[in-house]
């Protein structure tokens, strides 16, 4: 899958609510009520990621999850990143 150009990235960012660009990555922080709900969210993200064969970097801090998406094999952002970002938003 090819890297997106700047115009495409900006268009996709508008569609991916809450995700922010940081260089060749997009990031989002999600908070849940407690650790159990946080882990349930992370497990749901894991299932989406496995189905998509595209895996985010995940940092878990009690009730806060930080997600980072980038297609390392393409050297930047691809459609897979934004497709997974929107799927995560739907959780």
HELIX and SHEET records of a PDB file:
HELIX    1   1 UNK A    6  UNK A   15  1                                  10    
HELIX    2   2 UNK A   35  UNK A   52  1                                  18    
HELIX    3   3 UNK A   72  UNK A   74  5                                   3    
HELIX    4   4 UNK A   79  UNK A   89  1                                  11    
SHEET    1   A 4 UNK A  20  UNK A  22  0                                        
SHEET    2   A 4 UNK A  25  UNK A  31 -1                                        
SHEET    3   A 4 UNK A  64  UNK A  69 -1                                        
SHEET    4   A 4 UNK A  57  UNK A  61 -1                                        
END                                                                             
